[in-house]
Amino acid sequence: MDRRTFMRRLALGTAAATAGTALFKASEAAAHSAGELAQRRYAVPFRGAQLWPNDTRIRIAQLSDIHVGWGTPAETLLAAQRAAHQAKPDLMVLTGDYLNHSLAEIDTLQAWVASLPRPIVATLGNHDHYSGATGIRRMLEAQGVIVLVNQNVQLDLGGRPLTVVGVDDGFTHRDDPERAFADLSRPDRALVLSHEPRTADRLGLHGGRLVLSGHTHGGQVSLPGITDILTEILGMRYVAGWYQAGDARLYVNAGVGASVRVPRLGEATLPELSLFDLGATSPG
């Protein structure tokens, strides 16, 4: 190890210790209460809207990182259900991590999925592979959910065609963008779902221009003087909200729950339903 690398790691270690102390002191005051849910809405110019009649729009509702189990309060799951119905989406998308490390809570997950608005398109996350991806996929499909594992699908949403690409989880190295985009003549007109946001760097190379992700929980901690240190240590380039990832525009959803009962600290980490009103242009 050269001197520069040693000094950098030493500085990061010291910073992490400082951040940990500050995090402990801040947690009681900053932690969100069970049932809190942010609804973030965006008008998004979308190339695929050129195919829709009469300058119409499509509303996409996204939920991610459900983590059904003891780490996610039941009140938060119910809040996400209610918000999804109130939004009246044309399409519901789910971007992975439905369970934690086993299928023990799959019946609870099934009941939760059954109550969501239809139609639904989903892709898988790293915790789904830890838990049992085959069982989760079968359950979702039995509920009428379209599960895309390095695949794409053509939807007709009331006379408005929409291509959706679903990329498998990049954190566990199961992502295959080439397969996911296979046979698409206009990938730039597709909505792309990918649990791991860092995969977006590669998706733009395959023509993807709008990517929705999750995985980060908004960084779990979003506090001045702490977040930058933690994301540097963890190598997280895309944490919460909008980014330009190569040729792709990327949105990172903060998710609904967590695999462990760790406080979410700061506004950016609030459990989230994100809404995207897709159209040929942004409304004036």
C-alpha positions in Angstrom: 0.0 0.0 0.0 1.5 3.3 -1.0 1.6 6.3 1.3 -1.2 8.2 -0.5 -3.6 5.2 -0.2 -2.7 4.7 3.5 -3.3 8.4 4.3 -6.6 8.4 2.4 -7.9 5.3 4.2 -6.7 6.7 7.6 -8.6 9.9 6.9 -11.7 8.0 5.9 -11.5 5.9 9.0 -11.2 8.9 11.2 -14.1 10.6 9.4 -16.2 7.4 9.8 -15.6 7.4 13.5 -16.6 11.1 13.8 -19.6 10.5 11.6 -20.7 7.6 13.8 -20.6 9.7 16.9 -22.5 12.5 15.2 -25.0 10.0 13.8 -25.7 8.5 17.3 -26.3 12.0 18.7 -28.6 13.0 15.8 -30.6 9.8 15.5 -33.2 10.5 18.3 -34.0 14.0 17.0 -33.9 13.2 13.2 -35.4 9.8 12.8 -38.7 9.5 10.9 -41.7 8.0 12.6 -43.6 4.9 11.4 -46.0 5.7 8.7 -44.3 8.8 7.3 -44.1 8.8 3.5 -42.9 11.4 1.0 -44.8 11.7 -2.3 -42.4 13.2 -4.9 -43.9 14.1 -8.3 -42.1 15.1 -11.5 -43.1 16.0 -15.0 -40.6 14.3 -17.3 -40.1 14.8 -21.0 -40.2 11.3 -22.6 -39.3 10.3 -26.1 -41.8 7.5 -26.2 -44.6 10.0 -25.8 -44.2 10.9 -29.4 -46.3 7.8 -30.1 -49.2 8.8 -27.9 -52.3 10.6 -29.3 -53.4 14.2 -28.5 -50.3 15.1 -26.4 -51.5 12.8 -23.7 -49.4 11.8 -20.7 -48.7 8.6 -18.6 -48.4 8.6 -14.9 -45.9 6.1 -13.4 -45.9 5.4 -9.7 -42.7 3.8 -8.3 -42.2 2.0 -5.0 -38.9 0.3 -4.1 -37.1 -1.6 -1.3 -40.2 -2.8 0.5 -38.3 -5.2 2.8 -41.4 -6.8 4.3 -40.4 -7.9 7.7 -39.5 -6.6 11.1 -37.3 -3.8 9.7 -40.3 -2.1 7.9 -43.2 -0.8 10.1 -46.6 -2.0 9.1 -47.8 1.6 9.2 -45.3 2.5 6.5 -46.5 -0.4 4.2 -50.1 0.8 4.7 -49.1 4.4 3.9 -47.5 3.3 0.7 -50.6 1.4 -0.4 -52.9 4.3 0.3 -50.6 6.8 -1.5 -50.3 4.5 -4.5 -54.1 4.4 -4.9 -54.6 8.1 -4.3 -52.1 8.8 -7.1 -54.2 7.0 -9.7 -51.3 5.9 -11.8 -51.5 4.5 -15.3 -48.7 2.1 -14.4 -47.2 0.9 -11.1 -43.5 -0.1 -11.1 -41.7 -1.9 -8.3 -37.9 -1.9 -8.3 -36.8 -4.7 -6.1 -36.0 -5.9 -2.5 -39.4 -7.2 -1.5 -38.2 -9.4 1.3 -34.9 -9.7 3.3 -33.1 -13.0 3.7 -35.8 -15.7 3.4 -39.3 -16.4 2.2 -40.7 -16.3 5.7 -42.8 -13.2 5.1 -43.9 -14.0 1.6 -47.6 -14.3 2.6 -47.5 -10.8 4.0 -45.8 -9.5 0.9 -48.4 -11.2 -1.3 -51.2 -9.5 0.6 -49.5 -6.2 0.2 -48.9 -6.6 -3.5 -52.6 -7.7 -4.0 -53.7 -4.4 -2.7 -51.7 -2.2 -5.1 -53.1 -0.5 -8.2 -52.8 -2.4 -11.5 -51.1 -2.9 -13.9 -47.7 -3.6 -12.3 -44.3 -4.2 -13.8 -41.5 -5.3 -11.4 -37.8 -6.2 -11.4 -35.7 -7.9 -8.7 -33.2 -6.6 -6.2 -30.2 -8.1 -4.3 -32.3 -9.1 -1.3 -34.7 -11.0 -3.5 -31.8 -13.2 -4.6 -30.8 -13.6 -1.0 -34.3 -14.6 0.0 -35.3 -16.8 -3.0 -35.8 -15.1 -6.3 -37.7 -18.0 -7.8 -40.3 -18.0 -5.1 -40.7 -14.3 -5.1 -41.1 -14.2 -8.9 -43.7 -16.9 -8.9 -45.7 -15.2 -6.2 -45.6 -11.8 -8.1 -46.6 -13.4 -11.3 -49.5 -15.2 -9.6 -50.7 -11.8 -8.6 -50.7 -10.6 -12.2 -47.4 -8.7 -11.9 -45.2 -8.6 -15.0 -41.7 -9.5 -13.7 -38.8 -8.5 -16.0 -35.5 -10.3 -15.4 -33.2 -8.9 -18.2 -36.3 -8.7 -20.4 -38.5 -6.1 -22.0 -42.3 -5.8 -22.6 -44.5 -3.8 -24.8 -47.6 -2.4 -23.0 -50.7 -0.7 -24.2 -52.0 1.8 -21.6 -55.3 2.9 -23.0 -54.0 3.3 -26.6 -50.6 4.7 -25.4 -47.8 2.2 -26.2 -45.0 2.0 -23.7 -41.9 -0.2 -23.7 -40.6 -1.2 -20.3 -37.1 -2.8 -19.8 -36.3 -4.6 -16.6 -32.7 -5.3 -15.7 -31.8 -7.8 -13.0 -29.9 -6.8 -10.0 -26.4 -5.4 -10.6 -25.3 -5.6 -7.0 -25.2 -9.4 -7.2 -23.9 -9.2 -10.8 -27.0 -10.6 -12.4 -27.6 -7.7 -14.7 -27.5 -8.3 -18.4 -28.3 -5.1 -20.3 -27.6 -6.6 -23.7 -30.2 -9.3 -23.1 -32.6 -6.8 -21.6 -32.6 -4.5 -24.6 -32.5 -7.3 -27.2 -34.6 -6.6 -30.3 -35.5 -3.1 -29.3 -35.3 -0.8 -32.4 -35.9 2.4 -30.3 -34.4 1.8 -26.8 -34.5 5.5 -26.2 -38.3 5.3 -26.1 -38.2 2.8 -23.2 -38.8 3.2 -19.5 -36.0 1.2 -17.8 -36.2 -0.4 -14.3 -33.0 -1.4 -12.5 -32.7 -2.0 -8.7 -29.0 -1.1 -8.5 -28.5 2.6 -9.6 -24.9 2.2 -10.7 -26.1 -0.1 -13.5 -27.4 3.1 -15.2 -23.9 3.9 -16.4 -24.1 0.9 -18.7 -27.8 1.2 -19.6 -27.2 4.5 -21.4 -24.7 2.7 -23.7 -27.5 0.4 -24.8 -29.9 3.3 -25.5 -31.7 3.6 -22.2 -32.6 7.3 -21.5 -34.8 7.1 -18.5 -33.9 4.8 -15.6 -35.7 4.3 -12.3 -33.8 2.6 -9.5 -33.7 2.1 -5.7 -31.4 0.2 -3.4 -29.8 3.0 -1.5 -32.6 3.9 0.9 -31.8 7.6 0.1 -28.4 6.9 1.7 -30.1 5.9 5.0 -28.5 9.0 6.5 -28.8 12.5 5.0 -27.3 14.9 7.4 -24.9 17.8 6.8 -21.3 16.8 7.3 -22.1 13.1 7.6 -23.7 12.0 4.3 -20.7 12.9 2.1 -18.4 11.0 4.3 -20.5 7.9 4.4 -21.2 7.8 0.7 -17.5 8.3 0.0 -16.6 5.3 2.2 -19.3 3.1 0.6 -18.6 4.2 -3.0 -22.2 5.4 -3.6 -22.3 7.8 -6.6 -26.0 7.8 -6.9 -27.9 8.2 -3.6 -31.2 9.9 -3.9 -33.1 11.8 -6.6 -32.0 12.8 -10.1 -28.7 12.2 -11.8 -27.2 12.2 -15.2 -25.6 8.7 -15.6 -23.8 8.8 -18.9 -26.5 9.1 -21.6 -29.2 8.1 -19.2 -31.3 10.2 -16.8 -31.5 8.3 -13.6 -33.9 8.6 -10.6 -33.0 6.9 -7.3 -36.1 6.2 -5.1 -35.5 6.2 -1.4 -37.6 3.0 -0.9 -40.2 2.1 1.6 -38.4 -0.1 4.2 -35.2 -1.6 5.4 -33.8 -5.1 6.1 -32.9 -4.0 9.6 -34.5 -1.6 12.1 -32.0 1.3 11.5 -33.3 4.9 11.6 -33.6 6.8 8.4 -32.2 10.2 9.1 -32.8 13.4 7.0 -35.4 14.5 4.5 -33.9 12.7 1.5 -34.2 9.3 3.3 -38.0 9.6 4.0 -39.8 6.5 2.7 -41.0 7.4 -0.7 -43.6 7.0 -3.4 -42.3 8.7 -6.6 -44.6 9.8 -9.4 -43.5 10.6 -13.0 -45.9 12.3 -15.4 -44.3 11.3 -18.7 -45.1 13.4 -21.8 -43.6 14.8 -25.0 -42.7 18.0 -23.2 -42.8 19.3 -19.6 -46.1 21.1 -18.9 -45.7 24.9 -18.9 
